[in-house]
Amino acid sequence: MENRVPRVYPSQIVDLLDQISPDRLLSSELSAVIDLLSELPSELLAISGNDYSKYRISIQEINGLVDAWKNGRGDQHRVHQCANSLEVIRDLLSKCPDESPSPSTAELLFITDTSLRESIRNDISAAGNALHDGLWKAATVLAGAAAEALLR
C-alpha cells in the first residue's frame, strides 16, 4: 500500500491557529500554517471575491515575516501585521466546510431539498474517493447509503 499524505481540512488549520499565541509567534508555527494552507484542497476553500483577496494577502504577510526572520530582519510592525493576518485566515477558514463533493460528482438537480442533495453528493463523492483508494468496504457502505437515499 502506498504512503499517502493525510488530507488537510479547514477545521484542522483553525485548530492550529487557535493554539498559536499572537503575542509569541514562532517561525516553525508559521511555516506549519503555510504548509497546511498549501495542502488544503481547493474544493474546501469556500470563499470568493474580497474574502479570497484578503486570504491571499494574509498568506503573503505570513510568508513575508517568515522570510524576514530567515534574513534576520523581522520588525515588530511586521509581527503585528502577521498576527492580524492569522486572525483573518482563521475567520475565513472557520466558514469553510470540511467536506465537499468532488466537482465531477453529479449535481442531482432533481432533488429539491438542498441539504439532502448536498448530503447525497458528499456520499457519492466519498464513495468514489474510497474506491479510488482501495477502501472497498467504505466505498460499498457509502455507495449503499447514497443509493438508499436516492430511492427514498
Number of C-alpha atoms within 10 A of each C-alpha: 5 5 5 7 7 7 10 16 20 23 16 16 21 19 12 14 19 13 10 16 11 16 9 9 14 13 16 10 16 20 14 13 22 17 11 18 19 12 14 16 15 10 15 18 19 16 15 10 7 9 14 15 12 16 21 13 15 21 21 15 20 24 18 16 20 23 14 14 15 11 9 9 12 15 11 9 9 16 21 13 15 24 20 16 21 23 17 18 23 20 14 19 23 16 13 17 14 17 15 20 21 16 10 7 14 11 13 13 9 7 13 9 9 11 10 13 17 16 16 24 21 19 24 23 24 21 24 21 16 19 17 11 14 12 13 13 12 17 22 15 14 22 21 15 16 19 14 11 14 13 7 5
